[in-house]
């Protein structure tokens, strides 16, 4: 099945879906989300839409430059 570009753009990652669920659970308030008292909830650690277990990548200057060039090329290709 071929999906339209619009439906691909509206896809949410599991972490973003958890974040939206938690915002809804806390009455739509991100302040209440930060103050969430439900420590026993299995989604508690993921409520901000990020994995607390993922390590931040430490990139060398060369790798950072290479990735920057790659992203620039991708953006140029998407604008055409």
N, C-alpha and C positions, 0 to 999 in steps of 0.2 A: 504494500500500500504506500503510495506517495503522499507525504504530508505537505501541506502548504507552508510557506515561509512564516506566516503569521502564527500558526500553531507551534512551530519550532521555537519562536521567540517567546511564547507565553509559557513554555515548559519551566517547571520549577524543580530545583534539586531537592532531594530528600531533606537536607538541612534547612533550606529556605521554607519548605512546607512545614517543618517542625516549628520554625520561628513564627510563621503565620498562625499556626494552631495555638501556640503559646500566647501570642498577642491577643488572639480572640478569647482565649481562656481567661486572660487577665483584664477583660473588659475593654480591649482595644487600646489600652494605655501602655506605652513602652516603659514608663516610670514604674508602673505596677509589675511589669515583667521583670525588671531588675530587682524588685522587692519580693518576688515570688516566695511564699513560705512553704511550698509543696516539695520539700526535699526528697520525699519518697517517690515522686513521680519519675518514671523511667526516662522521660524526656528532659528532665531538669538541667542536666549538663549541656544540652544542645539548644537551650531556649534562645540563645542569641544568634542562632543560625550559623554557628561555627563549631567545629569539633575541638573540644578541649584537649584532645589527645594527639592532634596533628602538630608536628614539629615545624617551626618556621625554617624555611630554606635559607642557608647562608651561601650567597653567591659571590664568586670572585668578580673582579672588575671586568675581566674578559667575558665571562658568562653573562653578566648583566648587559654588556654591550651587544653581545650576540642575540640575546632575547629581545632587546629593544629594537634591533634592526628587523628581526623576524616580525614583531608586532607592527612596525611601520609598513612593511611590505603587505601584511595581511589587511591593514586598514586601507591602503591604497587600492588593493584588489577589490575590496568590498564597496568602495565608493564608485567604481566604474559601472 
